[in-house]
Amino acid sequence: MSSELNTVPVWVLLGARHGDNQQLLAIAEAMNRPYRVIPLKFNRAARFPPLVLGTGRLSWRTECALQPPWPQAVLAAGRKSVPAARWIRKQSEGRTRLIHVNRPWAPLAWFDLIVTTPQYAVPRRANVLTNLMPFVPPAQDDASEPLPVDRAASMPRPWTVVLVGGNSRPYLLNEASARLLAQTVNEQVRETGGSAWVLGSPRTQDSAMAIIEATLQGPVHVSRWGHGENLYRPLLREADRFIVTADSASMLTEALLSGRTVTPFTLPARPHWRWRLASAWRTAAERHPTSVTARIYEWAVDVGLLSAVRDIGHLQRALADAGMFGTDGRPQEVATRERHATLARITQTISR
């Protein structure tokens, strides 16, 4: 590892989640500062909460050496990356700023800035910035990724593009919901005419995709993730409308930013007892914000004993309330405003 890489002011810690990593890289690229990407490797100890793991290296490692000069800021996301970010700050004698994306599963005061979205329900704090949508880069000209000409010519317009996610606790793409999704697509195509493109994602199980494919009718093309072709970017540009399974914030956001009509498809929830308990506690706290229940809940979140549960339904409702699924929502303007606000807060945090 060359010493030049250690002189960059921002280190980006990449974890195991593709969506988190893409958001971190989008932020780092937009900051217009040199940055260093550091992939983290985790072991079984990473299952323990950050409160237990502290600032050591018990749960993580890197392929590259981490040595001074230490960065001005660390960008990270997810629970598993927290010990690594705190270890780096400890080596810098507290000078490195910690900027965390989504939710930290740890005491909120550990971080200089937390950038989050509604599904994580992170409490309002001076160091918490809650945006409506995840940070995504401005739309790019994807003309360099054209659709296969023969295939596009065989698909009559208008095109309904279906973005299929998968299991994302507590939501399930099971046999029943896969069949219902396909029936919803059939009804859409019968109503508007045209054809449907159905795209799987890394979380889409082959069994669910097989049910969808078997239930679809009419002109349709099904593209499974990892089977050679990558139609996602071209179809974001070329679609006439979208149906998106509401388990992925990034898929919903990118479809909305296309400027086309987006219909979210809600997957059924099968929450475990801890999810139900945390959700009920949070709901009670929101309804009675001055109650003892609310004060205990916020204290537990603040000190890292309780993490706000991820509920994509909160994001979907927030987007709907803001008119993002209607014709006058102007999601591109909202995203641009939030990008500028996020970058300004990060710059302010680093310069403080």
Secondary structure, DSSP 8 states (H G I E B T S, - for coil): --GGGGG-SEEEEE-S-HHHHHHHHHHHHHTTS-EEEEE-EE-GGGGS-HHHHTTSSSSEE-SS---SS--SEEEEESSTTHHHHHHHHHHTTT-SEEEEES--SS-GGG-SEEEE-GGG-----TTEEE-SS---------TTS---HHHHHTS-SSEEEEE----BTTB---HHHHHHHHHHHHHHHHHH-SEEEEE--TT--HHHHHHHHHH--SSEEEE-TTSS---HHHHHHH-SEEEEETT-HHHHHHHHTTTSEEEEE---B---HHHHHHHHHHHHHHHSTTSHHHHHHHHHHHTTSS-----HHHHHHHHHHTTTTSTT--HHHHHHHHHHHHHHHHHHHHH-
